[in-house]
């Protein structure tokens, strides 16, 4: 599982360098969703994992703001934040 997570973060970093903001937002939101599913399926992870999850969501929110697409992504981010709060994770939006 660590290898897949590492590969996912590499892809996100590569897309960031390509400056394809909308694709990066989609990847970051998908990554956060997958991480929350892992937490749900396997239980608690450490604080560093939660902090990294928050940073990736923050990057996605910054990209959404840059694109001016808050309406398109609002429901998805609220859903992710709500799901995270079920596990004691504060993902601010």
PDB file of N, CA, C and O in Angstrom:
ATOM      1  N   UNK A   1       0.820  -1.190   0.000  1.00  0.00           N
ATOM      2  CA  UNK A   1       0.000   0.000   0.000  1.00  0.00           C
ATOM      3  C   UNK A   1       0.866   1.257   0.000  1.00  0.00           C
ATOM      4  O   UNK A   1       0.524   2.235  -0.665  1.00  0.00           O
ATOM      5  N   UNK A   2       1.981   1.252   0.732  1.00  0.00           N
ATOM      6  CA  UNK A   2       2.857   2.420   0.760  1.00  0.00           C
ATOM      7  C   UNK A   2       3.360   2.774  -0.627  1.00  0.00           C
ATOM      8  O   UNK A   2       3.462   3.951  -0.973  1.00  0.00           O
ATOM      9  N   UNK A   3       3.676   1.750  -1.429  1.00  0.00           N
ATOM     10  CA  UNK A   3       4.177   1.994  -2.776  1.00  0.00           C
ATOM     11  C   UNK A   3       3.124   2.698  -3.624  1.00  0.00           C
ATOM     12  O   UNK A   3       3.448   3.636  -4.352  1.00  0.00           O
ATOM     13  N   UNK A   4       1.885   2.266  -3.542  1.00  0.00           N
ATOM     14  CA  UNK A   4       0.820   2.890  -4.329  1.00  0.00           C
ATOM     15  C   UNK A   4       0.595   4.335  -3.902  1.00  0.00           C
ATOM     16  O   UNK A   4       0.376   5.212  -4.739  1.00  0.00           O
ATOM     17  N   UNK A   5       0.650   4.575  -2.600  1.00  0.00           N
ATOM     18  CA  UNK A   5       0.467   5.938  -2.109  1.00  0.00           C
ATOM     19  C   UNK A   5       1.603   6.837  -2.571  1.00  0.00           C
ATOM     20  O   UNK A   5       1.378   7.984  -2.957  1.00  0.00           O
ATOM     21  N   UNK A   6       2.812   6.319  -2.532  1.00  0.00           N
ATOM     22  CA  UNK A   6       3.976   7.068  -3.004  1.00  0.00           C
ATOM     23  C   UNK A   6       3.831   7.389  -4.487  1.00  0.00           C
ATOM     24  O   UNK A   6       4.118   8.507  -4.914  1.00  0.00           O
ATOM     25  N   UNK A   7       3.392   6.425  -5.261  1.00  0.00           N
ATOM     26  CA  UNK A   7       3.197   6.639  -6.694  1.00  0.00           C
ATOM     27  C   UNK A   7       2.110   7.681  -6.955  1.00  0.00           C
ATOM     28  O   UNK A   7       2.245   8.511  -7.854  1.00  0.00           O
ATOM     29  N   UNK A   8       1.044   7.637  -6.177  1.00  0.00           N
ATOM     30  CA  UNK A   8      -0.040   8.616  -6.337  1.00  0.00           C
ATOM     31  C   UNK A   8       0.470  10.025  -6.070  1.00  0.00           C
ATOM     32  O   UNK A   8       0.153  10.954  -6.813  1.00  0.00           O
ATOM     33  N   UNK A   9       1.256  10.187  -5.014  1.00  0.00           N
ATOM     34  CA  UNK A   9       1.795  11.519  -4.707  1.00  0.00           C
ATOM     35  C   UNK A   9       2.762  11.981  -5.795  1.00  0.00           C
ATOM     36  O   UNK A   9       2.817  13.172  -6.101  1.00  0.00           O
ATOM     37  N   UNK A  10       3.525  11.057  -6.386  1.00  0.00           N
ATOM     38  CA  UNK A  10       4.429  11.413  -7.491  1.00  0.00           C
ATOM     39  C   UNK A  10       3.629  11.932  -8.685  1.00  0.00           C
ATOM     40  O   UNK A  10       4.016  12.918  -9.312  1.00  0.00           O
ATOM     41  N   UNK A  11       2.527  11.276  -8.993  1.00  0.00           N
ATOM     42  CA  UNK A  11       1.693  11.710 -10.116  1.00  0.00           C
ATOM     43  C   UNK A  11       1.146  13.111  -9.853  1.00  0.00           C
ATOM     44  O   UNK A  11       1.150  13.962 -10.742  1.00  0.00           O
ATOM     45  N   UNK A  12       0.678  13.344  -8.639  1.00  0.00           N
ATOM     46  CA  UNK A  12       0.153  14.675  -8.286  1.00  0.00           C
ATOM     47  C   UNK A  12       1.245  15.725  -8.437  1.00  0.00           C
ATOM     48  O   UNK A  12       0.989  16.800  -8.981  1.00  0.00           O
ATOM     49  N   UNK A  13       2.456  15.437  -7.968  1.00  0.00           N
ATOM     50  CA  UNK A  13       3.566  16.406  -8.101  1.00  0.00           C
ATOM     51  C   UNK A  13       3.908  16.651  -9.568  1.00  0.00           C
ATOM     52  O   UNK A  13       4.201  17.783  -9.953  1.00  0.00           O
ATOM     53  N   UNK A  14       3.875  15.608 -10.383  1.00  0.00           N
ATOM     54  CA  UNK A  14       4.177  15.757 -11.806  1.00  0.00           C
ATOM     55  C   UNK A  14       3.146  16.646 -12.491  1.00  0.00           C
ATOM     56  O   UNK A  14       3.503  17.517 -13.284  1.00  0.00           O
ATOM     57  N   UNK A  15       1.879  16.429 -12.189  1.00  0.00           N
ATOM     58  CA  UNK A  15       0.828  17.243 -12.795  1.00  0.00           C
ATOM     59  C   UNK A  15       0.939  18.693 -12.320  1.00  0.00           C
ATOM     60  O   UNK A  15       0.686  19.618 -13.093  1.00  0.00           O
ATOM     61  N   UNK A  16       1.316  18.898 -11.050  1.00  0.00           N
ATOM     62  CA  UNK A  16       1.520  20.271 -10.560  1.00  0.00           C
ATOM     63  C   UNK A  16       2.571  20.978 -11.408  1.00  0.00           C
ATOM     64  O   UNK A  16       2.402  22.141 -11.775  1.00  0.00           O
ATOM     65  N   UNK A  17       3.649  20.278 -11.715  1.00  0.00           N
ATOM     66  CA  UNK A  17       4.726  20.872 -12.512  1.00  0.00           C
ATOM     67  C   UNK A  17       4.249  21.202 -13.922  1.00  0.00           C
ATOM     68  O   UNK A  17       4.742  22.138 -14.551  1.00  0.00           O
ATOM     69  N   UNK A  18       3.288  20.428 -14.412  1.00  0.00           N
ATOM     70  CA  UNK A  18       2.759  20.655 -15.756  1.00  0.00           C
ATOM     71  C   UNK A  18       1.786  21.825 -15.779  1.00  0.00           C
ATOM     72  O   UNK A  18       1.395  22.297 -16.846  1.00  0.00           O
ATOM     73  N   UNK A  19       1.396  22.288 -14.595  1.00  0.00           N
ATOM     74  CA  UNK A  19       0.496  23.428 -14.445  1.00  0.00           C
ATOM     75  C   UNK A  19      -0.855  23.217 -15.141  1.00  0.00           C
ATOM     76  O   UNK A  19      -1.389  24.109 -15.800  1.00  0.00           O
ATOM     77  N   UNK A  20      -1.388  21.988 -14.965  1.00  0.00           N
ATOM     78  CA  UNK A  20      -2.729  21.664 -15.448  1.00  0.00           C
ATOM     79  C   UNK A  20      -3.612  21.662 -14.196  1.00  0.00           C
ATOM     80  O   UNK A  20      -3.889  20.612 -13.615  1.00  0.00           O
ATOM     81  N   UNK A  21      -4.037  22.837 -13.804  1.00  0.00           N
ATOM     82  CA  UNK A  21      -4.682  23.038 -12.502  1.00  0.00           C
ATOM     83  C   UNK A  21      -5.932  22.187 -12.325  1.00  0.00           C
ATOM     84  O   UNK A  21      -6.097  21.553 -11.283  1.00  0.00           O
ATOM     85  N   UNK A  22      -6.813  22.159 -13.318  1.00  0.00           N
ATOM     86  CA  UNK A  22      -8.057  21.405 -13.142  1.00  0.00           C
ATOM     87  C   UNK A  22      -7.794  19.909 -12.985  1.00  0.00           C
ATOM     88  O   UNK A  22      -8.443  19.251 -12.172  1.00  0.00           O
ATOM     89  N   UNK A  23      -6.862  19.373 -13.745  1.00  0.00           N
ATOM     90  CA  UNK A  23      -6.504  17.959 -13.600  1.00  0.00           C
ATOM     91  C   UNK A  23      -5.908  17.715 -12.218  1.00  0.00           C
ATOM     92  O   UNK A  23      -6.207  16.707 -11.577  1.00  0.00           O
ATOM     93  N   UNK A  24      -5.081  18.623 -11.768  1.00  0.00           N
ATOM     94  CA  UNK A  24      -4.467  18.468 -10.454  1.00  0.00           C
ATOM     95  C   UNK A  24      -5.526  18.503  -9.346  1.00  0.00           C
ATOM     96  O   UNK A  24      -5.454  17.721  -8.398  1.00  0.00           O
ATOM     97  N   UNK A  25      -6.490  19.391  -9.459  1.00  0.00           N
ATOM     98  CA  UNK A  25      -7.578  19.466  -8.475  1.00  0.00           C
ATOM     99  C   UNK A  25      -8.317  18.127  -8.433  1.00  0.00           C
ATOM    100  O   UNK A  25      -8.581  17.590  -7.357  1.00  0.00           O
ATOM    101  N   UNK A  26      -8.641  17.602  -9.592  1.00  0.00           N
ATOM    102  CA  UNK A  26      -9.349  16.312  -9.657  1.00  0.00           C
ATOM    103  C   UNK A  26      -8.526  15.206  -9.003  1.00  0.00           C
ATOM    104  O   UNK A  26      -9.056  14.408  -8.229  1.00  0.00           O
ATOM    105  N   UNK A  27      -7.239  15.157  -9.310  1.00  0.00           N
ATOM    106  CA  UNK A  27      -6.368  14.132  -8.718  1.00  0.00           C
ATOM    107  C   UNK A  27      -6.273  14.281  -7.204  1.00  0.00           C
ATOM    108  O   UNK A  27      -6.342  13.293  -6.472  1.00  0.00           O
ATOM    109  N   UNK A  28      -6.115  15.509  -6.740  1.00  0.00           N
ATOM    110  CA  UNK A  28      -5.992  15.744  -5.304  1.00  0.00           C
ATOM    111  C   UNK A  28      -7.271  15.376  -4.566  1.00  0.00           C
ATOM    112  O   UNK A  28      -7.211  14.761  -3.502  1.00  0.00           O
ATOM    113  N   UNK A  29      -8.418  15.739  -5.106  1.00  0.00           N
ATOM    114  CA  UNK A  29      -9.681  15.394  -4.465  1.00  0.00           C
ATOM    115  C   UNK A  29      -9.904  13.881  -4.467  1.00  0.00           C
ATOM    116  O   UNK A  29     -10.413  13.321  -3.496  1.00  0.00           O
ATOM    117  N   UNK A  30      -9.525  13.233  -5.549  1.00  0.00           N
ATOM    118  CA  UNK A  30      -9.629  11.774  -5.611  1.00  0.00           C
ATOM    119  C   UNK A  30      -8.697  11.128  -4.585  1.00  0.00           C
ATOM    120  O   UNK A  30      -9.070  10.158  -3.926  1.00  0.00           O
ATOM    121  N   UNK A  31      -7.500  11.661  -4.455  1.00  0.00           N
ATOM    122  CA  UNK A  31      -6.530  11.153  -3.480  1.00  0.00           C
ATOM    123  C   UNK A  31      -7.089  11.274  -2.064  1.00  0.00           C
ATOM    124  O   UNK A  31      -7.010  10.326  -1.282  1.00  0.00           O
ATOM    125  N   UNK A  32      -7.652  12.430  -1.731  1.00  0.00           N
ATOM    126  CA  UNK A  32      -8.226  12.632  -0.396  1.00  0.00           C
ATOM    127  C   UNK A  32      -9.359  11.634  -0.168  1.00  0.00           C
ATOM    128  O   UNK A  32      -9.457  11.037   0.905  1.00  0.00           O
ATOM    129  N   UNK A  33     -10.201  11.455  -1.160  1.00  0.00           N
ATOM    130  CA  UNK A  33     -11.302  10.501  -1.052  1.00  0.00           C
ATOM    131  C   UNK A  33     -10.785   9.081  -0.801  1.00  0.00           C
ATOM    132  O   UNK A  33     -11.305   8.367   0.057  1.00  0.00           O
ATOM    133  N   UNK A  34      -9.769   8.682  -1.547  1.00  0.00           N
ATOM    134  CA  UNK A  34      -9.182   7.343  -1.372  1.00  0.00           C
ATOM    135  C   UNK A  34      -8.566   7.189   0.017  1.00  0.00           C
ATOM    136  O   UNK A  34      -8.711   6.143   0.649  1.00  0.00           O
ATOM    137  N   UNK A  35      -7.886   8.222   0.489  1.00  0.00           N
ATOM    138  CA  UNK A  35      -7.277   8.168   1.825  1.00  0.00           C
ATOM    139  C   UNK A  35      -8.344   8.014   2.901  1.00  0.00           C
ATOM    140  O   UNK A  35      -8.152   7.275   3.866  1.00  0.00           O
ATOM    141  N   UNK A  36      -9.454   8.701   2.743  1.00  0.00           N
ATOM    142  CA  UNK A  36     -10.539   8.585   3.717  1.00  0.00           C
ATOM    143  C   UNK A  36     -11.147   7.185   3.691  1.00  0.00           C
ATOM    144  O   UNK A  36     -11.551   6.666   4.731  1.00  0.00           O
ATOM    145  N   UNK A  37     -11.213   6.577   2.519  1.00  0.00           N
ATOM    146  CA  UNK A  37     -11.698   5.196   2.429  1.00  0.00           C
ATOM    147  C   UNK A  37     -10.739   4.241   3.141  1.00  0.00           C
ATOM    148  O   UNK A  37     -11.176   3.298   3.800  1.00  0.00           O
ATOM    149  N   UNK A  38      -9.445   4.483   3.007  1.00  0.00           N
ATOM    150  CA  UNK A  38      -8.459   3.641   3.683  1.00  0.00           C
ATOM    151  C   UNK A  38      -8.604   3.782   5.193  1.00  0.00           C
ATOM    152  O   UNK A  38      -8.555   2.794   5.925  1.00  0.00           O
ATOM    153  N   UNK A  39      -8.783   5.013   5.651  1.00  0.00           N
ATOM    154  CA  UNK A  39      -8.981   5.240   7.089  1.00  0.00           C
ATOM    155  C   UNK A  39     -10.238   4.517   7.552  1.00  0.00           C
ATOM    156  O   UNK A  39     -10.254   3.897   8.615  1.00  0.00           O
ATOM    157  N   UNK A  40     -11.281   4.602   6.749  1.00  0.00           N
ATOM    158  CA  UNK A  40     -12.541   3.942   7.100  1.00  0.00           C
ATOM    159  C   UNK A  40     -12.375   2.418   7.152  1.00  0.00           C
ATOM    160  O   UNK A  40     -12.886   1.769   8.065  1.00  0.00           O
ATOM    161  N   UNK A  41     -11.669   1.856   6.183  1.00  0.00           N
ATOM    162  CA  UNK A  41     -11.518   0.402   6.087  1.00  0.00           C
ATOM    163  C   UNK A  41     -10.516  -0.179   7.085  1.00  0.00           C
ATOM    164  O   UNK A  41     -10.711  -1.283   7.594  1.00  0.00           O
ATOM    165  N   UNK A  42      -9.446   0.567   7.362  1.00  0.00           N
ATOM    166  CA  UNK A  42      -8.357  -0.007   8.157  1.00  0.00           C
ATOM    167  C   UNK A  42      -8.132   0.674   9.502  1.00  0.00           C
ATOM    168  O   UNK A  42      -7.294   0.231  10.287  1.00  0.00           O
ATOM    169  N   UNK A  43      -8.867   1.737   9.772  1.00  0.00           N
ATOM    170  CA  UNK A  43      -8.739   2.375  11.074  1.00  0.00           C
ATOM    171  C   UNK A  43      -7.770   3.531  11.089  1.00  0.00           C
ATOM    172  O   UNK A  43      -7.403   4.086  10.054  1.00  0.00           O
ATOM    173  N   UNK A  44      -7.378   3.867  12.270  1.00  0.00           N
ATOM    174  CA  UNK A  44      -6.571   5.057  12.543  1.00  0.00           C
ATOM    175  C   UNK A  44      -5.195   5.003  11.885  1.00  0.00           C
ATOM    176  O   UNK A  44      -4.549   3.956  11.849  1.00  0.00           O
ATOM    177  N   UNK A  45      -4.760   6.146  11.368  1.00  0.00           N
ATOM    178  CA  UNK A  45      -3.397   6.341  10.892  1.00  0.00           C
ATOM    179  C   UNK A  45      -2.758   7.398  11.778  1.00  0.00           C
ATOM    180  O   UNK A  45      -3.424   7.961  12.647  1.00  0.00           O
ATOM    181  N   UNK A  46      -1.531   7.662  11.578  1.00  0.00           N
ATOM    182  CA  UNK A  46      -0.845   8.618  12.453  1.00  0.00           C
ATOM    183  C   UNK A  46      -1.112  10.071  12.055  1.00  0.00           C
ATOM    184  O   UNK A  46      -1.664  10.348  10.990  1.00  0.00           O
ATOM    185  N   UNK A  47      -0.716  10.971  12.915  1.00  0.00           N
ATOM    186  CA  UNK A  47      -0.981  12.402  12.730  1.00  0.00           C
ATOM    187  C   UNK A  47      -0.334  12.945  11.465  1.00  0.00           C
ATOM    188  O   UNK A  47      -0.909  13.812  10.807  1.00  0.00           O
ATOM    189  N   UNK A  48       0.831  12.462  11.116  1.00  0.00           N
ATOM    190  CA  UNK A  48       1.525  12.920   9.905  1.00  0.00           C
ATOM    191  C   UNK A  48       0.676  12.620   8.667  1.00  0.00           C
ATOM    192  O   UNK A  48       0.615  13.422   7.736  1.00  0.00           O
ATOM    193  N   UNK A  49       0.033  11.471   8.671  1.00  0.00           N
ATOM    194  CA  UNK A  49      -0.854  11.089   7.564  1.00  0.00           C
ATOM    195  C   UNK A  49      -2.000  12.085   7.450  1.00  0.00           C
ATOM    196  O   UNK A  49      -2.336  12.526   6.350  1.00  0.00           O
ATOM    197  N   UNK A  50      -2.602  12.439   8.582  1.00  0.00           N
ATOM    198  CA  UNK A  50      -3.706  13.387   8.596  1.00  0.00           C
ATOM    199  C   UNK A  50      -3.263  14.773   8.137  1.00  0.00           C
ATOM    200  O   UNK A  50      -3.990  15.447   7.407  1.00  0.00           O
ATOM    201  N   UNK A  51      -2.090  15.195   8.555  1.00  0.00           N
ATOM    202  CA  UNK A  51      -1.567  16.499   8.155  1.00  0.00           C
ATOM    203  C   UNK A  51      -1.342  16.535   6.645  1.00  0.00           C
ATOM    204  O   UNK A  51      -1.684  17.517   5.986  1.00  0.00           O
ATOM    205  N   UNK A  52      -0.769  15.468   6.101  1.00  0.00           N
ATOM    206  CA  UNK A  52      -0.530  15.387   4.653  1.00  0.00           C
ATOM    207  C   UNK A  52      -1.853  15.435   3.892  1.00  0.00           C
ATOM    208  O   UNK A  52      -1.955  16.075   2.845  1.00  0.00           O
ATOM    209  N   UNK A  53      -2.852  14.759   4.425  1.00  0.00           N
ATOM    210  CA  UNK A  53      -4.172  14.757   3.812  1.00  0.00           C
ATOM    211  C   UNK A  53      -4.743  16.177   3.765  1.00  0.00           C
ATOM    212  O   UNK A  53      -5.302  16.595   2.752  1.00  0.00           O
ATOM    213  N   UNK A  54      -4.598  16.903   4.859  1.00  0.00           N
ATOM    214  CA  UNK A  54      -5.058  18.285   4.919  1.00  0.00           C
ATOM    215  C   UNK A  54      -4.338  19.183   3.929  1.00  0.00           C
ATOM    216  O   UNK A  54      -4.957  20.048   3.308  1.00  0.00           O
ATOM    217  N   UNK A  55      -3.027  18.985   3.778  1.00  0.00           N
ATOM    218  CA  UNK A  55      -2.251  19.800   2.838  1.00  0.00           C
ATOM    219  C   UNK A  55      -2.697  19.565   1.404  1.00  0.00           C
ATOM    220  O   UNK A  55      -2.785  20.506   0.616  1.00  0.00           O
ATOM    221  N   UNK A  56      -2.975  18.324   1.067  1.00  0.00           N
ATOM    222  CA  UNK A  56      -3.408  18.026  -0.298  1.00  0.00           C
ATOM    223  C   UNK A  56      -4.782  18.644  -0.561  1.00  0.00           C
ATOM    224  O   UNK A  56      -5.025  19.184  -1.640  1.00  0.00           O
ATOM    225  N   UNK A  57      -5.675  18.564   0.420  1.00  0.00           N
ATOM    226  CA  UNK A  57      -6.976  19.212   0.245  1.00  0.00           C
ATOM    227  C   UNK A  57      -6.809  20.727   0.122  1.00  0.00           C
ATOM    228  O   UNK A  57      -7.481  21.358  -0.694  1.00  0.00           O
ATOM    229  N   UNK A  58      -5.925  21.309   0.919  1.00  0.00           N
ATOM    230  CA  UNK A  58      -5.666  22.751   0.817  1.00  0.00           C
ATOM    231  C   UNK A  58      -5.172  23.127  -0.578  1.00  0.00           C
ATOM    232  O   UNK A  58      -5.584  24.146  -1.132  1.00  0.00           O
ATOM    233  N   UNK A  59      -4.287  22.303  -1.145  1.00  0.00           N
ATOM    234  CA  UNK A  59      -3.802  22.556  -2.508  1.00  0.00           C
ATOM    235  C   UNK A  59      -4.953  22.508  -3.510  1.00  0.00           C
ATOM    236  O   UNK A  59      -5.031  23.333  -4.420  1.00  0.00           O
ATOM    237  N   UNK A  60      -5.845  21.530  -3.332  1.00  0.00           N
ATOM    238  CA  UNK A  60      -6.993  21.421  -4.238  1.00  0.00           C
ATOM    239  C   UNK A  60      -7.873  22.660  -4.122  1.00  0.00           C
ATOM    240  O   UNK A  60      -8.321  23.205  -5.131  1.00  0.00           O
ATOM    241  N   UNK A  61      -8.120  23.103  -2.895  1.00  0.00           N
ATOM    242  CA  UNK A  61      -8.952  24.291  -2.681  1.00  0.00           C
ATOM    243  C   UNK A  61      -8.308  25.527  -3.292  1.00  0.00           C
ATOM    244  O   UNK A  61      -9.001  26.364  -3.871  1.00  0.00           O
ATOM    245  N   UNK A  62      -6.993  25.649  -3.169  1.00  0.00           N
ATOM    246  CA  UNK A  62      -6.286  26.770  -3.803  1.00  0.00           C
ATOM    247  C   UNK A  62      -6.457  26.727  -5.315  1.00  0.00           C
ATOM    248  O   UNK A  62      -6.695  27.757  -5.945  1.00  0.00           O
ATOM    249  N   UNK A  63      -6.335  25.532  -5.900  1.00  0.00           N
ATOM    250  CA  UNK A  63      -6.520  25.380  -7.344  1.00  0.00           C
ATOM    251  C   UNK A  63      -7.929  25.721  -7.772  1.00  0.00           C
ATOM    252  O   UNK A  63      -8.131  26.354  -8.808  1.00  0.00           O
ATOM    253  N   UNK A  64      -8.912  25.306  -6.980  1.00  0.00           N
ATOM    254  CA  UNK A  64     -10.311  25.603  -7.276  1.00  0.00           C
ATOM    255  C   UNK A  64     -10.533  27.117  -7.258  1.00  0.00           C
ATOM    256  O   UNK A  64     -11.220  27.664  -8.121  1.00  0.00           O
ATOM    257  N   UNK A  65      -9.947  27.781  -6.270  1.00  0.00           N
ATOM    258  CA  UNK A  65     -10.072  29.240  -6.188  1.00  0.00           C
ATOM    259  C   UNK A  65      -9.429  29.918  -7.393  1.00  0.00           C
ATOM    260  O   UNK A  65      -9.981  30.859  -7.964  1.00  0.00           O
ATOM    261  N   UNK A  66      -8.245  29.417  -7.771  1.00  0.00           N
ATOM    262  CA  UNK A  66      -7.541  29.963  -8.937  1.00  0.00           C
ATOM    263  C   UNK A  66      -8.396  29.865 -10.195  1.00  0.00           C
ATOM    264  O   UNK A  66      -8.423  30.776 -11.022  1.00  0.00           O
ATOM    265  N   UNK A  67      -9.096  28.733 -10.321  1.00  0.00           N
ATOM    266  CA  UNK A  67      -9.933  28.501 -11.496  1.00  0.00           C
ATOM    267  C   UNK A  67     -11.284  29.192 -11.399  1.00  0.00           C
ATOM    268  O   UNK A  67     -11.993  29.318 -12.397  1.00  0.00           O
ATOM    269  N   UNK A  68     -11.644  29.641 -10.195  1.00  0.00           N
ATOM    270  CA  UNK A  68     -12.952  30.250  -9.993  1.00  0.00           C
ATOM    271  C   UNK A  68     -14.084  29.241 -10.137  1.00  0.00           C
ATOM    272  O   UNK A  68     -15.161  29.576 -10.630  1.00  0.00           O
ATOM    273  N   UNK A  69     -13.841  28.006  -9.706  1.00  0.00           N
ATOM    274  CA  UNK A  69     -14.814  26.929  -9.897  1.00  0.00           C
ATOM    275  C   UNK A  69     -15.375  26.418  -8.566  1.00  0.00           C
ATOM    276  O   UNK A  69     -15.642  25.225  -8.419  1.00  0.00           O
ATOM    277  N   UNK A  70     -15.550  27.313  -7.611  1.00  0.00           N
ATOM    278  CA  UNK A  70     -16.036  26.922  -6.292  1.00  0.00           C
ATOM    279  C   UNK A  70     -17.397  26.225  -6.372  1.00  0.00           C
ATOM    280  O   UNK A  70     -17.633  25.245  -5.667  1.00  0.00           O
ATOM    281  N   UNK A  71     -18.285  26.724  -7.224  1.00  0.00           N
ATOM    282  CA  UNK A  71     -19.620  26.128  -7.339  1.00  0.00           C
ATOM    283  C   UNK A  71     -19.545  24.674  -7.797  1.00  0.00           C
ATOM    284  O   UNK A  71     -20.300  23.830  -7.317  1.00  0.00           O
ATOM    285  N   UNK A  72     -18.646  24.386  -8.714  1.00  0.00           N
ATOM    286  CA  UNK A  72     -18.527  23.032  -9.252  1.00  0.00           C
ATOM    287  C   UNK A  72     -18.068  22.043  -8.174  1.00  0.00           C
ATOM    288  O   UNK A  72     -18.536  20.905  -8.140  1.00  0.00           O
ATOM    289  N   UNK A  73     -17.166  22.467  -7.306  1.00  0.00           N
ATOM    290  CA  UNK A  73     -16.538  21.548  -6.353  1.00  0.00           C
ATOM    291  C   UNK A  73     -17.061  21.660  -4.930  1.00  0.00           C
ATOM    292  O   UNK A  73     -16.673  20.869  -4.070  1.00  0.00           O
ATOM    293  N   UNK A  74     -17.924  22.614  -4.665  1.00  0.00           N
ATOM    294  CA  UNK A  74     -18.382  22.875  -3.302  1.00  0.00           C
ATOM    295  C   UNK A  74     -18.963  21.631  -2.620  1.00  0.00           C
ATOM    296  O   UNK A  74     -18.569  21.296  -1.503  1.00  0.00           O
ATOM    297  N   UNK A  75     -19.889  20.953  -3.283  1.00  0.00           N
ATOM    298  CA  UNK A  75     -20.530  19.780  -2.679  1.00  0.00           C
ATOM    299  C   UNK A  75     -19.518  18.667  -2.386  1.00  0.00           C
ATOM    300  O   UNK A  75     -19.581  18.018  -1.341  1.00  0.00           O
ATOM    301  N   UNK A  76     -18.609  18.460  -3.296  1.00  0.00           N
ATOM    302  CA  UNK A  76     -17.611  17.397  -3.123  1.00  0.00           C
ATOM    303  C   UNK A  76     -16.706  17.691  -1.918  1.00  0.00           C
ATOM    304  O   UNK A  76     -16.406  16.796  -1.128  1.00  0.00           O
ATOM    305  N   UNK A  77     -16.282  18.931  -1.787  1.00  0.00           N
ATOM    306  CA  UNK A  77     -15.399  19.289  -0.672  1.00  0.00           C
ATOM    307  C   UNK A  77     -16.144  19.207   0.656  1.00  0.00           C
ATOM    308  O   UNK A  77     -15.588  18.750   1.654  1.00  0.00           O
ATOM    309  N   UNK A  78     -17.387  19.645   0.671  1.00  0.00           N
ATOM    310  CA  UNK A  78     -18.178  19.535   1.893  1.00  0.00           C
ATOM    311  C   UNK A  78     -18.345  18.069   2.284  1.00  0.00           C
ATOM    312  O   UNK A  78     -18.254  17.732   3.465  1.00  0.00           O
ATOM    313  N   UNK A  79     -18.585  17.203   1.317  1.00  0.00           N
ATOM    314  CA  UNK A  79     -18.712  15.771   1.584  1.00  0.00           C
ATOM    315  C   UNK A  79     -17.418  15.193   2.154  1.00  0.00           C
ATOM    316  O   UNK A  79     -17.450  14.431   3.121  1.00  0.00           O
ATOM    317  N   UNK A  80     -16.286  15.552   1.560  1.00  0.00           N
ATOM    318  CA  UNK A  80     -14.990  15.065   2.060  1.00  0.00           C
ATOM    319  C   UNK A  80     -14.722  15.576   3.471  1.00  0.00           C
ATOM    320  O   UNK A  80     -14.262  14.822   4.329  1.00  0.00           O
ATOM    321  N   UNK A  81     -15.005  16.841   3.711  1.00  0.00           N
ATOM    322  CA  UNK A  81     -14.793  17.420   5.040  1.00  0.00           C
ATOM    323  C   UNK A  81     -15.678  16.744   6.079  1.00  0.00           C
ATOM    324  O   UNK A  81     -15.241  16.470   7.197  1.00  0.00           O
ATOM    325  N   UNK A  82     -16.910  16.480   5.705  1.00  0.00           N
ATOM    326  CA  UNK A  82     -17.847  15.825   6.609  1.00  0.00           C
ATOM    327  C   UNK A  82     -17.402  14.398   6.939  1.00  0.00           C
ATOM    328  O   UNK A  82     -17.433  13.969   8.092  1.00  0.00           O
ATOM    329  N   UNK A  83     -16.992  13.686   5.904  1.00  0.00           N
ATOM    330  CA  UNK A  83     -16.520  12.306   6.108  1.00  0.00           C
ATOM    331  C   UNK A  83     -15.282  12.296   6.995  1.00  0.00           C
ATOM    332  O   UNK A  83     -15.153  11.442   7.872  1.00  0.00           O
ATOM    333  N   UNK A  84     -14.380  13.231   6.773  1.00  0.00           N
ATOM    334  CA  UNK A  84     -13.161  13.314   7.581  1.00  0.00           C
ATOM    335  C   UNK A  84     -13.489  13.586   9.038  1.00  0.00           C
ATOM    336  O   UNK A  84     -12.861  13.025   9.937  1.00  0.00           O
ATOM    337  N   UNK A  85     -14.466  14.441   9.270  1.00  0.00           N
ATOM    338  CA  UNK A  85     -14.814  14.785  10.653  1.00  0.00           C
ATOM    339  C   UNK A  85     -15.363  13.581  11.412  1.00  0.00           C
ATOM    340  O   UNK A  85     -15.267  13.533  12.639  1.00  0.00           O
ATOM    341  N   UNK A  86     -15.933  12.613  10.706  1.00  0.00           N
ATOM    342  CA  UNK A  86     -16.399  11.382  11.339  1.00  0.00           C
ATOM    343  C   UNK A  86     -15.244  10.613  11.991  1.00  0.00           C
ATOM    344  O   UNK A  86     -15.451   9.842  12.927  1.00  0.00           O
ATOM    345  N   UNK A  87     -14.043  10.831  11.490  1.00  0.00           N
ATOM    346  CA  UNK A  87     -12.858  10.136  11.995  1.00  0.00           C
ATOM    347  C   UNK A  87     -11.965  11.063  12.812  1.00  0.00           C
ATOM    348  O   UNK A  87     -10.818  10.733  13.114  1.00  0.00           O
ATOM    349  N   UNK A  88     -12.507  12.225  13.164  1.00  0.00           N
ATOM    350  CA  UNK A  88     -11.761  13.158  13.994  1.00  0.00           C
ATOM    351  C   UNK A  88     -10.706  13.960  13.247  1.00  0.00           C
ATOM    352  O   UNK A  88      -9.780  14.502  13.851  1.00  0.00           O
ATOM    353  N   UNK A  89     -10.855  14.031  11.927  1.00  0.00           N
ATOM    354  CA  UNK A  89      -9.910  14.772  11.096  1.00  0.00           C
ATOM    355  C   UNK A  89     -10.539  16.105  10.722  1.00  0.00           C
ATOM    356  O   UNK A  89     -11.649  16.143  10.191  1.00  0.00           O
ATOM    357  N   UNK A  90      -9.841  17.186  10.995  1.00  0.00           N
ATOM    358  CA  UNK A  90     -10.344  18.517  10.659  1.00  0.00           C
ATOM    359  C   UNK A  90      -9.806  18.933   9.290  1.00  0.00           C
ATOM    360  O   UNK A  90      -8.646  19.323   9.162  1.00  0.00           O
ATOM    361  N   UNK A  91     -10.649  18.846   8.283  1.00  0.00           N
ATOM    362  CA  UNK A  91     -10.301  19.344   6.950  1.00  0.00           C
ATOM    363  C   UNK A  91     -11.133  20.584   6.717  1.00  0.00           C
ATOM    364  O   UNK A  91     -12.302  20.504   6.342  1.00  0.00           O
ATOM    365  N   UNK A  92     -10.531  21.713   6.937  1.00  0.00           N
ATOM    366  CA  UNK A  92     -11.251  22.981   6.866  1.00  0.00           C
ATOM    367  C   UNK A  92     -11.519  23.389   5.431  1.00  0.00           C
ATOM    368  O   UNK A  92     -10.701  23.190   4.533  1.00  0.00           O
ATOM    369  N   UNK A  93     -12.698  23.969   5.253  1.00  0.00           N
ATOM    370  CA  UNK A  93     -13.075  24.502   3.950  1.00  0.00           C
ATOM    371  C   UNK A  93     -13.754  25.819   4.151  1.00  0.00           C
ATOM    372  O   UNK A  93     -14.162  26.458   3.180  1.00  0.00           O
TER     373      UNK A  93
END
